[in-house]
Amino acid sequence: RIGVDHVGVGSDLGRFLTEEHMVEMRKGHWTRGPEYGAGKPGQSPVVPDPEWFRTAAQFGNIPAGLAGAGFSDTEIEKL
């Protein structure tokens, strides 16, 4: 099942995240090889953060960002 009744909002934001941390996280502890998320094998993706959510201090902007992406007030409330 997927949808607003079955998910929540989380982030990968880290205050002191370094490339060394990323290498450690991608070691593939639960897989047979490194994990790169949405990137191609062996290539770390560079996905720009939305302007309204670039730091943890901007968590309060999430409802407006979701509304701008087309979520209804009811859906945003559930998330």
Helices and strands as residue ranges (DSSP letters): H 19-25, G 56-61, H 62-68, H 73-78
